[in-house]
């Protein structure tokens, strides 16, 4: 279980570092995306939770080890030096000790304890004290004060420690690296790197390819918009169904479709001077605004969005290069009731690469009119033929 939390900590730490790196990269590219900050936050929370859980496990293991090793053993020690390291009624003191361990002999160690000022006279250099050693395999000891009655006699009779003025320090070798722990760390780091690469390999790849910051920024913006696009039939249907559910009607006077959002205006009743505009983005209603109506005629036309061919918008997007000559378009659409039928009329506006174009179709995708476009494109030829 401890290795699991080790892997979790390595994963969270790698996410945090990766989030910082992505934040710096996106800042340099002047790209607006809040996900790197979210990555940092998630990574920090994972590290925090992993450290707490691993600490709890370690404390439990230490308590079990102490319980299995029996009570701490008592020994005599000689004070070589005592230094007060804080000023209070119960200051912290650093004590240099020579400990007489039954199974090890004399060794030197240092302890830091909070000691009452009244005890200091009994801890002067040369004093013999009783110490407690919780773990026989470690040099850590604690001064026992007052000393047990039977040990006070041993203090008085001691001659061995009083004659010693120094001893070899007991140094603890660092624990050997646990292969399983190293594997757990490697797994956590690999998972984090994989997640970061999966999330945003694109800017790193573009940098390696030598693209300029402007090119990287434009490419990433287009990519993010494509991820949130509502042009696909299923996404457009979900957006208009969500708006219809909020509005309580499927009849609207006009619908505007951008790549990442859909807006629709609903008229409460013929002749009303107010309309309600609904906007759908990121899978939910993002805005609902009551505003004055542009027309208050009794015969304001509406159309039923459930009659739309959901694939129409995506088909028109795919035809933009062919119809207008624009290879990297950012189109938007306005859907309105058809003038001379019960269907819908779709007006597509394209503006990119310093080229503007407009394409008007009916509800089946049949082109009714085109203007603008790149020289030589069908849209430009249509415009020339009408002039």
Secondary structure, 3 states (H helix, E strand, C coil): CHHHHHHHHHHHHHHHHHHHHHHHHHHHHCCCCCHHHHHHHHHHHHHHHHHHHHHHHHHHHHHHHHHHHCCCEEEEEEEEEEEECCCCCCCEEEEEEEEEECCCEEEEEEEEEECCHHHHHHHCCCCEEEEEECCCCCCCCEEECCCCHHHHHHHHHCCCCCCCCCCCECCCCCCCCCHHHHHHHHHHHHHHHHHHHHHHHHHHHHHHCCCCHHHHHHHHHHHHHHHCCCCCHHHHHHHHHHHHHHHCCCEECEEEECCCEEEEEEECCCCCCEEEEEEEECCEEEEEEEEECCCCCCCCCCEEHHHCCCCHHHHHHHHHHHHHCCCCCCCEEEEEECCCCCCEEEEEEEEECCEEEEEEEECCCCEEEEEECCCCCHHHHHHHHHC
